[in-house]
Amino acid sequence: MAINKQPIARKCRSFDGLSPVVMGFAKKVYTDEKAAQLGKAANPRRKKVSQYGQQLKEKQKVKFVYGVLEKQFEKYYHKATNMKGITGDNMLQLLEQRLDNVVYRLGLGKTRRAARQIVVHGHIRVNGQKVDIPSYSVKVGDVITLRQKSTESELFKGLREGTGRVTPKWLSFDAANLTGKVEALPTREDVDFEPQMNMIVEFYSR
């Protein structure tokens, strides 16, 4: 499995408006407005970029946030085009349904990178069955738990006091039992940053 080792803060600065908060790396908790201001301030001297350049940059940003490589990201696009509804929204839904993202959004991993490692190392159970594939797509009704041995690990046992992260409305999390559940399919409103998916669709439609 390929690993993205790009520096988080530096990479976030290269994407206008993307705060490290989205990546789980900010030490302070900012409001959405403050996070956006930080992202804009990171690159005050903007050069005029072509339409293609803007589309490419937006694609790179969304890939970076979810930790997905090019070949797999393009597969999500093609799958989204065959689904009913808006292609860009479908892509976001597929990305949010990734197991590593769900583990992160539930607060079981501090970052998506950490969540990916948690999945790969076999800590996660979906409906009682071991799943160690980060790209596994969860479904409505799926129950996400930790393996019994992992619940006593220093890495997780403190989570019983709460993760400190706001759980998106399409998921629920029982801190006492370290159990998450997929209550509904994610929508664009559930995403914790503002991707311009229309640009990505236009990029692949060229």
C-alpha positions in Angstrom: 0.0 0.0 0.0 1.4 3.4 -1.0 1.8 5.9 1.8 1.5 9.7 1.5 4.3 11.2 3.5 3.8 14.8 2.5 4.1 17.4 5.4 0.6 18.2 6.4 0.9 21.9 7.4 2.9 22.8 4.3 0.6 20.9 2.0 -2.5 22.6 3.6 -0.9 26.0 2.9 -0.6 25.1 -0.8 -4.4 24.7 -1.0 -6.2 28.0 -0.5 -8.8 27.8 2.3 -7.8 24.4 3.6 -7.1 24.5 7.3 -5.1 21.8 9.1 -8.2 21.4 11.3 -9.7 19.3 8.5 -6.7 17.0 8.7 -6.9 16.7 12.5 -3.6 18.4 12.9 -4.5 21.8 14.4 -3.6 22.2 18.1 -6.4 24.8 18.4 -10.1 24.4 17.7 -11.1 27.1 15.2 -14.5 28.1 14.0 -15.2 27.4 10.3 -14.8 31.2 9.6 -11.4 31.4 11.4 -10.2 28.2 9.7 -11.1 29.7 6.3 -9.2 32.9 7.2 -6.1 30.9 8.1 -6.2 29.1 4.8 -6.5 32.3 2.8 -3.8 34.0 4.8 -1.4 31.2 4.0 -1.1 32.2 0.4 -1.6 36.0 0.1 0.2 36.4 -3.2 -1.9 34.4 -5.6 -0.9 34.0 -9.2 -3.5 33.8 -11.9 -4.2 30.1 -12.6 -5.7 28.6 -15.7 -9.1 26.8 -15.5 -7.2 23.5 -16.0 -4.8 24.5 -13.2 -7.7 25.3 -10.8 -9.4 21.9 -11.6 -6.1 20.0 -11.1 -5.5 21.8 -7.8 -9.0 21.0 -6.5 -8.6 17.4 -7.5 -5.2 17.2 -5.7 -6.8 18.8 -2.6 -9.6 16.3 -2.2 -7.2 13.4 -2.9 -4.9 14.8 -0.2 -7.7 15.2 2.4 -8.9 11.6 2.0 -5.5 10.1 1.4 -6.5 8.5 -1.9 -4.0 8.0 -4.8 -4.8 8.9 -8.4 -5.8 5.5 -9.8 -8.3 4.8 -7.0 -9.6 8.4 -7.1 -10.4 8.1 -10.8 -12.2 4.9 -10.1 -14.4 6.8 -7.6 -15.2 9.3 -10.4 -16.2 6.5 -12.8 -18.3 4.8 -10.2 -20.0 8.1 -9.3 -21.0 8.7 -13.0 -22.9 5.5 -13.0 -24.9 6.4 -9.9 -28.1 8.3 -9.9 -27.8 12.0 -8.9 -25.1 14.6 -9.1 -21.7 13.0 -10.0 -19.7 15.3 -7.6 -22.0 14.7 -4.7 -21.8 10.9 -5.4 -18.0 11.1 -5.3 -18.1 12.8 -2.0 -20.5 10.2 -0.6 -18.2 7.3 -1.8 -15.2 9.0 -0.2 -17.0 9.6 3.1 -18.1 6.0 3.2 -14.5 4.7 3.2 -13.8 2.8 6.4 -10.7 4.8 7.3 -12.7 8.0 6.9 -15.5 6.6 9.1 -13.0 5.6 11.8 -11.6 9.2 11.7 -15.0 10.9 11.8 -16.0 8.7 14.8 -12.9 10.0 16.6 -11.2 6.6 16.9 -8.3 8.0 15.0 -6.8 11.5 15.5 -6.2 11.9 11.8 -7.2 10.0 8.6 -3.6 8.7 8.3 -3.9 7.4 11.9 -7.3 5.9 11.2 -5.9 4.2 8.1 -3.2 2.5 10.2 -5.8 1.5 12.8 -7.8 -0.3 10.1 -4.7 -1.9 8.5 -3.5 -3.2 11.8 -6.7 -5.1 12.4 -8.2 -3.1 15.2 -11.6 -2.6 13.5 -14.6 -4.8 13.3 -17.6 -4.2 11.1 -20.7 -6.0 12.2 -18.5 -8.2 14.3 -16.2 -9.2 11.4 -12.6 -8.1 11.0 -12.1 -5.6 8.2 -8.5 -4.4 7.5 -9.1 -2.7 4.1 -9.1 1.2 4.5 -11.2 1.6 1.3 -13.9 -0.7 2.5 -17.3 1.0 1.9 -19.6 1.1 4.9 -23.4 0.8 4.5 -26.4 2.1 6.4 -26.9 0.0 9.5 -23.2 -1.1 9.8 -21.8 -1.2 13.3 -18.2 -0.3 13.8 -16.4 -1.6 16.9 -12.9 -2.3 18.1 -11.6 -5.8 18.6 -11.9 -6.8 22.2 -8.2 -6.7 22.9 -7.9 -3.2 21.5 -10.5 -1.7 23.8 -8.0 -2.1 26.7 -5.2 -0.5 24.7 -3.8 2.9 25.9 -4.5 4.1 22.3 -8.3 3.7 22.7 -9.4 3.4 26.4 -9.3 7.1 27.0 -12.0 7.5 24.3 -14.6 6.3 26.8 -14.6 9.8 28.2 -15.4 11.1 24.8 -13.4 11.8 21.6 -13.7 15.5 21.7 -14.8 15.5 18.0 -18.3 16.3 16.8 -19.8 13.2 15.2 -21.4 14.0 11.8 -25.2 13.4 11.8 -25.0 10.4 9.5 -23.0 8.5 12.1 -23.5 7.9 15.8 -21.0 7.0 18.5 -21.4 5.3 21.8 -18.3 6.4 23.8 -19.0 4.0 26.7 -18.9 1.0 24.5 -16.6 2.5 21.8 -19.2 1.6 19.1 -20.1 3.6 16.1 -23.1 3.1 13.7 -23.8 4.2 10.2 -27.3 5.9 10.6 -27.6 7.2 7.0 -25.7 7.9 3.8 -23.5 11.0 4.0 -24.5 14.1 2.1 -22.5 17.1 0.9 -23.6 19.0 4.1 -21.8 16.4 6.2 -18.4 17.0 4.7 -16.0 18.9 7.0 -14.5 21.1 4.3 -15.8 22.8 1.1 -14.5 20.9 -2.0 -15.4 22.3 -5.5 -16.5 18.9 -6.9 -17.8 20.5 -10.1 -14.2 21.3 -11.0 -13.1 17.7 -10.4 -15.9 16.4 -12.6 -14.9 18.9 -15.3 -11.3 17.8 -15.0 -12.2 14.2 -15.7 -14.8 15.1 -18.4 -12.1 16.8 -20.6 
